[in-house]
Each structure stands twice: as structure tokens, then as C-alpha cells.
């Protein structure tokens, strides 16, 4: 079943359907995914995330996806094609760049004696060619050859189109050149130069076309456990938009805390008390089971369900507890900070009492440790902050003369993912799931999902309404007022 | 049981000015107007006719009409549910020289006006 699934996904590459693509930062090895998941974790994941899968007759389960992405064969093959694409582009660009120079130089080299002398207009044209080529060079570098932030396993339609265009342009120019000029050994050098200039102009225009093809649309982002953000994004292909979103995800979204996701078990367990269904009368073995289960579900739904009540009280209690602990923590930290101060020049202290930031941090950490620990435990943040990390942060704050509030901010507010220790939270392995081929452009209503092991980002696109801004001039002297008590009539 | 604040009957004798008979005050309000704009009404949904201005020395002032009075009746015609224009017409009938108004006055308003006029 394994191999068949994999084979199917490979053969489906060219057709519409469920596409999954690995996004990987260049040069990093694939992270190890846990492909074995406990039963209860699976359930919760199903509850809280929404996944968009395409309408294909074979649906791939999550496990299959992770297995597919671990396939080393695939990744090696994709690496090759990426380099090929870049190399091809570079070669074409080089060719396009050198062609005008060749046009200019060949007559000089081949039949210099026969050429008519060409005065100032030529020189002007030479200068313009030089500058235009320089601009082209800079522009191409800016647009195409900056280091890609992520690796796209597919050829861009857009870039491919451009390359084809450039190729055709250059080829046709060479053709004309070969036939009209080389063969007949045209004497008019100025004509040749103008010909070369026209080629450079054409290349510049193609470049301009490339720039113009990026215009504006909008993007909205949702996350699995709640927080959502809205982003403005240009007219990108789906995969590029996905990468862009991931970058922003790391610094915009608060870190994902699986512990906070689920209802406390005590509240949920009461729901699942069993129902015994007694069927009276005829026993029809085939439809009995479904009928029975349906009856159980209906009965369970109709029964007076008080679990929401308990949930409410539980939450209120939890809130109160958190606030109490937080208050204790704040007080403890403030007090702790008053124990140390920066050494001034005029203070006379013997060297034994002078501490460097690390020691100072350790000294005051003891007085706030307990409060901190209790608070973190209540807010279920303790996996994110080891003692070492807290000490480091404290040291950092002391060094920079920060207030206790600044020190605490990191713990009181769930910060963006990028704030936390890199190893743990910055996994680079994401999976992109989308109904449409991922090189398609973003359209209104496109939805795709960026998945990691335990949560996913659902992204939906909306088009910004087209703004029509009109201008109206207001004369400052025109601001006049009268008292108005409705209409007033004098009788 | 509604409690009526101070009610009064006021008889105004119109003054002839040229071709017109004038009363010497201005009205605001009406069922076609915005009641929230009325500074004199206690209840901001009250769409009744209110006296918004009283001309100095005019017939209305002489008769005892005060700014902020709500006109309930004019010569027996009800004024609590009329449009602004209807109210004006009822007050400015050309064949009437005397109009008898039934007005109510908030006692608080009275105190305020007295302090305003002094």
C-alpha cells in the first residue's frame, strides 16, 4: 500500500488533484517527523484543525504525507531540476547580454577596412548601449538572481514564459544580423550600431514587462488553534505566497502551545457515559448497527448536558488562579530588581562584592524563582522556558538596565514563535497542501493549507476591492455654521 | 397616570405688521422633524411643538409665553401630533386675530430661563 500510494502521487504530478509539496530551506536536512502518533492525539488534531483536501478518489492520510515527504529520492531529483533551471536562466541571460556587444564587435573584427567612418552619433550610441546594458544587468540581478528564500520544485510558468520570450528575441535578432549584415558585409557601421541599440531596447522592455506583471492582491490567514492574521500580498503564485506567509508566521503568530488547546479532561469525560439500546421487535442484522449508533448519538445530544456549566466555572477559576499568580510574580520580580543596582564610579566597594551580570542574575533569581515557576506552570508555559533561558534573559535585562516589566513581558504575553529558543520551535519542514497546482497564481477564494506535525495554517485568499479615490477640494473659508433646532419657523 | 408639569393657557393677540399678522415667537418640532435636536424637551423622543424663541416685546412675550414651552393646543386644535408645517398653519390663520394656546412648561426649565433672562 505504501509503494502504491507513493507511485500514485508521483504519477499524478501533471494532473489536477491533491498536491503536496515540501518546502525546505536550502541546505538544511529534513527534520525527523514522528510518524507514529498516539490515538488520543489524533482525535484532538481532528477536532481542532481544518484541513482542505482536494477531491480525488484516493485520499492520502496524514501518515502517508509524512512518509512521502521523507522520500530521499524525491528530494534529490528536485534539487537537480532546480539547479538546472537556474543554470539555464543564467546562460540565457548571459547570451542576451553579450549579443549586442557581439553585434558591435564583429564588423570591427571582420571587415574593418571596408567600414565607413562613423562620427559622433556612433559614439553617442555606444554610450547609450553601455548604460542600457548596465541597467539591464542590475535589474536582472534584482529581479531574478537574488538568493531564493525557499526552494520551489516546479518551474515557474511566469519565468519560463519570459525566458522563452528572450530566447526568441535573441534568436530572431541573430537571424537578421546573420543574413543582412554578415552575409552582405554591410558598410554602414552606424546602421549596425543602431541595430544593436534596438536589441538592447527590446531587452529592456522585456525586463519592464517582467516587473509590471507583479500587481496587488490580498491574503487572509487563519491558524489551527485560533489566532488569525490578515496580510497584504502581491500577485504571487501559491507556493511563493506560502513561503511569504511562513516568514510572517514566525514573527506574527503567538507560539503554538498544544497544552492549552484541549478542554480539561475532567469536563469532557462526563459526556461519554454509555447508553444501552434495547431493540424491541424484529431484529434485522444489517441495519441494526447503524440505527443503534445513531440512536445513541441522538439520545446523548438530547440529554441535558451540563458540561458547559462546569467548563464555565473551571475557566473562571483558572482565570482567577492565573491572575493571582501573575500578581505574585510581578511583585516578586519588582522586589528582586530593587536588590541590585549598577556600580557607579564613586561607590567604594571591595572587589569581592562586585558581580558581573551573570552572577547578579543568579543572585536575584532565587527570590523570584518560585513565583515564576508557579506562574509558568499555571499558564502551561513551562516547556518553553527552561531555567537556563530565564537566567539568560534576566542577565540580558540587567545588562541593558531594563525595568522588571520589560523582563516580565516575555513571560506574561505569549510571544511570536521566533522569540523562543531556535532549536525547538523553528522547524523548517512544512507541507503545502492545495487543491490547485501550486504554481497557479492567487485568485479570489483560493484556499491552501500549510501543515506541520501537530498543527496547520489554513490560508484563504480574498481579493481587495478595487479602490476608486476621488478628489474634492474644500475651501477653508467655507466652514460656516448655524444653530439648528430642527427647523424653526417664526410666526 | 401621567403627571403634567405646569400647564398654562395663554392668549395671544396678533400684531399687525404690514400685510401680516405676527405672534412674535418661533416654533420648532413636529412629527416630521428630528426630536433629538430639540434642546427643550425632556424626553428626546418627544415630537411636539416647542417654542424656540420669543421676540422681545412681541405679543407672545406680553401674553406670558416663554422659551421652551411646549404647545399642546392652539384654539382647540391638538398640536402634539402635527407636522411642523401644519403647526405653522394653525398658528398663522389669516382670519384669526387671537390665538389661545395651551402650553406646558417644565418647572426646571422655568428656573433655568429665569436665570437666563436676568
Interface residues (C-beta under 8 A of the other chain):
Chain A: X484 X485 X486 X487 X488 X489 X490 X491
Chain B: X22 X23 X25 X26 X27 X28 X29 X30 X33 X34 X35 X37 X38 X39 X40 X50 X52 X53 X55 X84 X88 X91 X92
